[in-house]
Amino acid sequence: MGNISSTTAIVPLWVPVAVFAHVFAAFWLLKTVLLGGSSALFKKKKAKKADQGQPSSPLAPSVKGPDANSGAAEPDARLSTDQNQPDQEQQTPFGEQQGFHETFKTAAGSLAGSEDGDEEEEDAVPDVSPLACSTLRQHLSVQPETFDMEWQEMGCSYNIQGTTKVVLQGIWGRAHPGEMQALMGPSGAGKSTFMDILAMRKSVGSLSGRLLLSGRPANTSFIRKTAYVPQEDNFVPTMTTKETLDFYASVILPSSWSGAKKHERVVEVLDAVGLGHGHKTLVGGTLPGGLMMRGLSGGERKRLSIAAGILAAPAVLFLDEPTSGLDSFAALSVMGYLQRMARAAEHIIISTIHQPRSAIWQMFDQVTLLANGRLMYHGPREEMTEWFGRLGYSHSPLEHGVASDWALDLVAVGFAKPAKYYGHTMRTRDDLAAAAKAFMEHYMRTQDVTQSDNLPATTLGNQGTIADRVRSIMGPAAPGASITDIQPDRGNKYPTGALRQFISLVHREFVLITRNPFDVAARCLTFTWVAILIGLLYYGMPTDGSSLRSRLNLCYVGLSFVVLMPYISMGLYTSDKKFYLADASAKLYRPVAYYFAKVFVTTPFQIICALCFAWTLYGMAGMRHGGTAIAKWGAIVTLVYLISVQVLHACAIAAPNQDTAFMMSIVWTTVQMLVSTFFVNFSEVTFNYWLTQLRYISAVYFGFEALVLNEFSGVTLDCSNGMGEEYMNFVLTAFPRMTAAQKQILGRMSQPQPEGTVAVVDYFEFGRPFGVTVGILLGYLGIMHALTYLAMVVSARKEAR
Ligand SMILES: Nc1ncnc2c1ncn2[C@@H]1O[C@H](COP(=O)(O)OP(=O)(O)OP(=O)(O)O)[C@@H](O)[C@H]1O
């Protein structure tokens, strides 16, 4: 039997804990501030360097920013280092208005004025001359495997409530190393579907078709030779460009590569996309929690995406709308770097693109135009207008502008197209079908289509066979048709092992949370300040029986705070889901590596925050003295907090949106707090007693029991003055349905006695051993982790394309 000490507040506990919390938070805040500051300084220096057009390494492109072009005195020097080289880009046999040089000159010159003085603008267009590209090629440490691609009769259909919806049919084409291919079409034409099939990343729908690499059927190893750059990147805003690529290098480059080789590759790729001078620049963007962090410009960010895409030297790089969201000059800059990489490293680039400006349009070698799931054109960019001219749809540059815009207008049907603006154009699906059929006949006639086992023979000039072929192509795609060589790799999809991924993810998670001022630092301070606020209210609690109510309340207040506190982080949990799903769709790492890394990094910080709260409050209020009691209080409060965090995290992942996540969490929290026995003793519930069984899912119920036992068990409060009228009235009002026996206990306590035994533990019918409660709470936490993980994996499956 111990006594509650007559000295109340435990100063040696709460003061060091509160000081630690502030130093801890200040440390992380300072690190973040210094990081942001150095980045800002760095950016200024970098802007100067870019203005001077000084390459920082042999790989850095000789670039000119908008300012450098404004004089237009020597614009072509940049693009034609080798004056003797014939200018391929100017070969526009079918009447394009401007060559690339000329268009770029005009565009860059006109933009220069508007960009003047803008220190943020870091974009520049690289030198894409053959000499510059071959110089770059010589310096690259890794060369991608090169092969010709040929795809035949690709299609996709979905079974929707028993009916077959054909979204893509009869798509043929080819691509060669170093080539830039544009994939265009109106919205819903099937561009994403086609690109996903071609990239072997499509896992839903009935797929058909065949992919040949240098004449041989592709197998699932093809997926490792490709990279996919999505429209939206998924970078951690608080990482630098170098750290970002280091992370990608660690998870996508083969484990057999040494650290030095990976480092070399990261540096050369950053140089190649013109980011070599800003290794320490933060990526920036919106942090989970809403804070905007200054970082890369839109164009630089897109170039970083491209750098991540080409890091593993893929033979084929697929890009989804690489210029979306960029201003005109940044878009030109990004595409310039892309073209340079395609030429230098002989990547095949296949990119969806919407309404490219003239200069960008002319960077493409080949074009695939889709409409309504059909192939309208596939071939050289400069021959597209000629082809449609043959069908009677003529392009007039003066009237219709850029050929790409005109082609998109031409194949867009389903809305009024006044002849005044559109001239002779396609208006109906029948028009599209007729044009697709004509193109297929043309393609079969003019292309040396590779024979393969699954496809009927097609030979140049064999009209009968071609007609058969066309008929089969133009018919609806056979439901359920699939050819194995375009199925996604379902085996070992990851280039690195789970442990390697775990280590890389631990580093990224650490940076993600410690550099976010809303995360570690703010949370630690909030927990401590709230504890101080509550502690001030309870500071100097008496040590006799009159403190019974306060001590009991504090047990409950401590737990209710940690149950409610995770709500301030709901935004972090929902953004975490978005973040994970984007990476999962890119199949960057195993879900289990991600989950363990997340738990491994976040749990210690959560424990620190919970303990700062628990012990500051405990010490200030002057709860039961003694190391064991203090440790037990800290353990229970922390466990309930971890459970609460995990429940909210699980809700954020399982729910389709944040509002639903809030609703699910609030139901759980209500149960936690109501069925904790603090508000109503279970034996007093006469109506709907079954509801009290919900206690078994209430972490607060178990936690409250442990804290009450910790505070009162084996303790004798001095009741020599009795509890007094005030406390008696409080207890009677708070527990109106008391049994006669309970009232008797209370009556005893109300009388002045030399030493009164506190009957709180008896009243609540508490008695579970502390170890059992801890075991139950740990089990609860484990189950919540399992459910969160399950919800994560299920959500990722639902996102399958
Ligand atoms: N899982 C699916 N189930 C049923 N239909 C689908 C599914 N996914 C896509 N579609 C349909 O397939 C068609 C082609 O879609 P896709 O996303 O490939 O077009 P897109 O050309 O990329 O369009 P956008 O430019 O708007 O992205 C659309 O009509 C779309 O509604």
The ligand as a Gaussian input file, in Angstrom:
#p B3LYP/6-31G(d) Opt

LIG

0 1
 N      -12.351000       0.291000     -67.119000
 C      -13.138000       0.742000     -68.113000
 N      -14.368000       0.255000     -68.295000
 C      -15.148000       0.700000     -69.299000
 N      -14.791000       1.654000     -70.184000
 C      -13.568000       2.188000     -70.048000
 C      -12.675000       1.761000     -69.017000
 N      -11.524000       2.468000     -69.142000
 C      -11.688000       3.290000     -70.203000
 N      -12.911000       3.117000     -70.741000
 C      -13.437000       3.805000     -71.924000
 O      -12.526000       3.615000     -72.981000
 C      -12.558000       4.741000     -73.838000
 C      -11.148000       5.181000     -74.118000
 O      -10.603000       5.685000     -72.906000
 P       -9.143000       6.291000     -72.850000
 O       -8.916000       6.729000     -71.455000
 O       -8.194000       5.312000     -73.415000
 O       -9.297000       7.529000     -73.819000
 P       -8.273000       8.737000     -74.043000
 O       -8.167000       8.920000     -75.509000
 O       -7.019000       8.480000     -73.293000
 O       -9.083000       9.933000     -73.406000
 P       -8.532000      11.231000     -72.650000
 O       -7.765000      12.027000     -73.638000
 O       -9.784000      11.919000     -72.242000
 O       -7.703000      10.744000     -71.516000
 C      -13.405000       5.798000     -73.165000
 O      -14.682000       5.800000     -73.777000
 C      -13.509000       5.315000     -71.746000
 O      -14.744000       5.683000     -71.186000

